[in-house]
Amino acid sequence: MYNWPYPISLTMIHMAFCSTLAFLLVRVFKLVEPIGMTRELYSSSIIPIGALYSLSLWLSNSAYIYLSVSFIQMLKALMPVAVYSIGVMLKKETFKSETMANMLGISVGVAIAAYGEAKFNGWGVFLQLGAVAFEATRLVLIQILLTSKGITLNPITSLYYVAPCCFVFLCVPWLFVEYPSLKAQSSFEFDYVIFGTNSVCAFALNLAVFLLIGKTSALTMNVAGVVKDWLLIAFSWSVIMDSVTTINLLGYGLAFLGVCYYNHAKLQGLKAKEALKKPEQTDEEAGSLLEQKLDRGDDNNLSGRKIDT
């Protein structure tokens, strides 16, 4: 609508803005604690994650040129399918026929939604599916490279470490894809209000996620994400006037049910793990209390012997 089809440039503006604010929050105002990041850890973990993140953002933002907002949200329902499949391939997830059947149900729902899309564009779908694949790989790599080492990054520290790396990676395609076109477009003037407020929204999203997880849990964020998807579909239909067909909604409804069931199954698995941990903690506490009592008994015996002597 703004007639500025440069997704790499827009993403680079976001990354530069978010990097600056994250640096201020972490280093200047010290509102968020940084983690112990060594050069070896940065090169082996953060750089691959930053490369995948830059590809995911580039492709997902490019898809908006060709597809409607509502249809992109429907395609994003494939994210659990991609994460689970890549997790199984990299041996971070165990293969279960029930879970795979659920993934197939989600895929069928998205396929039905794609079939009913009024403004279907093959290149746009390819870009969005590529973005989903890169994002899913990034999420699995975070588990392998960071979580397995006991390192957790909240959205602010993620921006602090990953956003500058992502900005550098985006410079490479920008120089060859968008820079020549922008250079030839001599009439363009940078609109600080439009791009400034846009960048503030990008940072506010990460800040909201940070505060939400801190006050509630990651599960609440997932539930809120499901609500957000439906709101975006309603928004694109009512405000942007995107066409949403009945087949679209039926297909996405099927995929939506599959995603809800997947989240429910993951929640039950987490509860089962916590239930197993509690008896272990109780046993440890009972063992420590028993040791304390035995120590006290030994002390009493020693003091009794001293009195007898």
C-alpha positions in Angstrom: 0.0 0.0 0.0 2.9 2.3 0.7 4.5 1.4 -2.7 7.8 0.6 -1.1 8.5 -3.1 -1.9 11.9 -3.5 -0.3 11.6 -6.2 2.5 15.4 -6.5 3.1 15.8 -2.8 3.6 12.8 -2.7 6.0 14.2 -5.7 8.0 17.6 -4.0 8.2 16.0 -0.9 9.6 14.2 -3.1 12.2 17.5 -4.9 13.1 19.5 -1.6 13.4 16.8 0.0 15.6 16.3 -3.1 17.8 20.1 -3.6 18.2 20.5 0.0 19.4 17.7 -0.2 21.9 18.7 -3.6 23.2 22.3 -2.2 23.7 20.9 0.7 25.7 18.8 -1.6 27.9 21.6 -4.1 28.5 24.8 -2.0 28.6 23.7 1.6 29.4 20.6 1.4 31.6 21.4 -2.2 32.8 17.8 -3.1 33.0 18.4 -6.6 31.6 21.4 -8.8 32.6 23.6 -10.1 29.8 24.8 -13.7 29.8 28.4 -14.9 29.8 29.0 -14.9 26.1 32.5 -16.0 24.9 33.9 -15.5 21.4 33.8 -19.3 20.8 30.1 -19.6 21.9 29.2 -16.6 19.7 30.8 -18.0 16.6 29.5 -21.5 17.1 26.0 -20.7 18.2 24.8 -17.1 17.7 26.2 -16.7 14.1 24.4 -19.8 12.7 21.2 -18.7 14.5 21.6 -15.2 13.2 22.0 -16.4 9.6 18.9 -18.5 9.8 17.0 -15.7 11.4 18.0 -13.2 8.6 16.8 -15.7 5.9 13.5 -16.3 7.7 12.8 -12.6 8.1 13.8 -11.8 4.5 11.6 -14.5 3.0 8.6 -14.0 5.3 8.6 -10.2 4.7 9.0 -10.7 0.9 5.9 -13.0 0.9 3.7 -10.0 1.9 4.3 -8.5 -1.6 2.6 -11.5 -3.2 0.1 -12.9 -0.7 -2.6 -11.5 1.6 -2.1 -11.1 5.3 -4.8 -13.7 6.1 -3.4 -16.3 3.8 0.1 -15.9 5.2 -1.2 -16.5 8.7 -2.8 -19.7 7.5 0.5 -20.9 6.0 2.2 -20.1 9.3 0.1 -22.9 10.9 2.7 -25.2 9.3 5.3 -24.1 11.9 4.7 -27.0 14.3 4.9 -29.5 11.4 8.3 -28.0 10.3 9.7 -27.9 13.9 8.6 -31.5 14.7 9.9 -32.9 11.4 13.3 -31.1 11.6 13.5 -32.1 15.3 13.0 -35.8 14.4 15.6 -35.5 11.6 18.2 -34.0 14.0 17.2 -36.4 16.8 15.8 -33.8 19.1 12.3 -35.2 18.9 11.2 -38.8 19.1 9.1 -40.1 16.2 5.5 -40.9 17.3 2.9 -42.1 14.8 0.1 -40.2 16.7 2.0 -36.9 16.5 2.8 -37.5 12.9 -0.8 -38.1 12.1 -1.6 -34.8 13.9 1.1 -33.1 11.7 -0.5 -34.6 8.6 -3.9 -33.2 9.7 -2.5 -29.7 10.0 -0.9 -30.0 6.6 -4.1 -31.1 5.0 -5.9 -28.2 6.6 -3.4 -25.7 5.2 -3.6 -27.4 1.8 -7.4 -26.9 1.8 -6.9 -23.3 2.8 -4.4 -22.9 -0.1 -6.9 -24.5 -2.5 -9.6 -22.0 -1.5 -7.3 -18.9 -1.7 -8.7 -16.4 -4.2 -5.3 -14.7 -4.9 -3.0 -17.7 -4.9 0.6 -16.9 -5.9 3.0 -19.8 -6.3 6.1 -17.7 -5.7 4.7 -16.1 -2.6 3.8 -19.5 -1.2 7.3 -20.7 -1.9 8.8 -17.7 -0.1 6.6 -18.2 3.0 7.2 -22.0 3.1 10.9 -21.3 2.9 10.6 -18.8 5.8 8.8 -21.4 7.8 11.5 -24.0 7.1 14.4 -21.6 8.1 12.5 -20.4 11.2 11.8 -24.0 12.3 15.5 -24.9 11.8 16.5 -21.9 13.9 14.2 -22.9 16.7 15.7 -26.5 16.7 19.2 -25.1 16.6 18.5 -22.9 19.6 17.6 -26.1 21.5 20.8 -27.9 20.3 23.3 -25.0 20.5 22.0 -23.0 23.5 19.4 -24.7 25.6 21.4 -28.0 25.8 24.2 -25.9 27.3 22.0 -24.3 29.9 21.9 -21.0 28.1 18.5 -19.2 27.8 18.0 -16.0 25.9 15.0 -13.8 26.6 13.7 -11.6 23.7 15.8 -8.6 24.8 19.1 -10.5 25.1 18.2 -12.3 21.9 18.0 -8.9 20.1 21.2 -7.8 21.8 23.2 -10.7 20.5 21.4 -11.8 17.4 20.1 -8.6 15.8 23.6 -7.1 14.9 24.6 -10.5 13.4 21.3 -10.6 11.5 21.9 -7.1 10.2 25.4 -8.0 8.8 24.0 -11.1 7.1 21.2 -9.0 5.5 23.7 -6.6 4.0 24.9 -9.2 1.6 21.6 -9.8 -0.4 20.7 -6.1 0.1 23.8 -5.0 -1.9 22.9 -7.2 -4.8 19.0 -7.2 -4.7 17.7 -3.9 -3.4 20.6 -1.4 -3.3 20.8 -0.9 -7.1 17.0 -0.3 -7.3 17.1 2.1 -4.4 20.0 4.0 -5.9 18.2 4.4 -9.2 15.1 5.7 -7.4 16.3 9.2 -6.8 12.9 10.5 -5.8 12.8 8.4 -2.6 13.0 10.3 0.7 13.3 8.5 4.0 10.0 9.0 6.0 11.2 9.1 9.6 7.6 9.0 11.0 6.6 5.9 9.0 9.8 3.9 9.5 10.3 5.1 13.0 6.9 4.0 14.2 7.3 0.8 12.3 10.6 0.1 14.0 9.0 0.9 17.4 6.3 -1.6 16.8 8.9 -4.3 15.9 10.8 -3.6 19.2 7.6 -3.3 21.2 6.6 -6.8 20.1 9.8 -8.3 21.5 9.5 -6.2 24.7 5.8 -7.4 25.1 6.9 -11.0 24.7 9.6 -10.5 27.3 7.2 -9.0 29.8 4.5 -11.6 29.1 6.7 -14.6 29.6 8.2 -13.0 32.8 4.7 -12.4 34.3 3.0 -15.6 33.0 4.5 -18.4 31.0 5.5 -19.5 27.5 2.2 -21.4 27.2 0.2 -18.2 27.7 2.2 -16.7 24.9 1.3 -19.6 22.6 -2.4 -19.2 23.5 -2.1 -15.5 22.8 -0.5 -16.2 19.5 -3.4 -18.4 18.4 -5.8 -15.5 19.3 -3.5 -13.1 17.4 -3.7 -15.3 14.2 -7.5 -15.1 14.2 -7.5 -11.4 14.9 -5.1 -10.8 12.0 -7.3 -12.8 9.6 -10.3 -10.7 10.8 -8.3 -7.5 10.4 -7.1 -8.3 6.9 -10.7 -9.1 5.9 -12.4 -6.2 7.5 -9.8 -3.4 7.2 -7.4 -4.2 4.4 -10.3 -5.8 2.5 -8.5 -9.1 1.7 -10.8 -11.8 0.3 -11.3 -14.7 2.7 -13.3 -17.6 1.2 -15.3 -20.2 3.1 -12.8 -22.9 1.9 -10.1 -20.7 3.4 -11.7 -20.7 6.8 -12.6 -24.4 6.7 -9.0 -25.4 5.9 -7.5 -23.1 8.5 -10.1 -24.2 11.0 -8.9 -27.8 10.6 -5.2 -26.8 10.8 -6.1 -24.6 13.9 -7.6 -27.7 15.7 -4.5 -29.7 14.9 -2.2 -26.9 16.3 -4.4 -26.7 19.5 -4.2 -30.5 20.0 -0.4 -30.4 19.5 -0.1 -27.6 22.1 -2.3 -29.5 24.5 -0.2 -32.7 24.0 3.0 -30.7 24.7 1.4 -29.2 27.8 0.5 -32.6 29.1 4.0 -33.8 28.5 5.5 -30.9 30.5 3.1 -31.6 33.3 4.1 -35.3 33.4 7.8 -34.3 33.6 7.1 -31.9 36.4 5.1 -34.6 38.2 8.1 -37.0 37.9 10.5 -34.4 39.3 8.4 -33.7 42.4 8.9 -37.2 44.0 12.6 -36.9 43.3 12.7 -33.6 45.1 10.7 -35.0 48.0 13.1 -38.0 48.2 16.1 -35.6 48.2 14.5 -33.4 50.9 13.7 -36.5 53.1 17.2 -37.8 52.6 18.7 -34.5 53.7 16.4 -34.3 56.8 17.4 -37.9 57.7 21.1 -37.0 57.4 20.5 -33.9 59.6 18.8 -36.0 62.3 21.6 -38.6 62.2 24.1 -35.8 62.5 22.2 -34.4 65.5 22.0 -37.9 67.0 25.8 -38.4 66.6 26.3 -35.0 68.3 24.1 -36.0 71.2 25.9 -39.3 71.6 29.2 -37.5 71.7 28.0 -34.9 74.2 26.6 -37.8 76.4 29.9 -39.5 76.4 31.7 -36.3 77.4 29.2 -36.0 80.4 29.8 -39.6 81.4 33.6 -39.1 81.3 
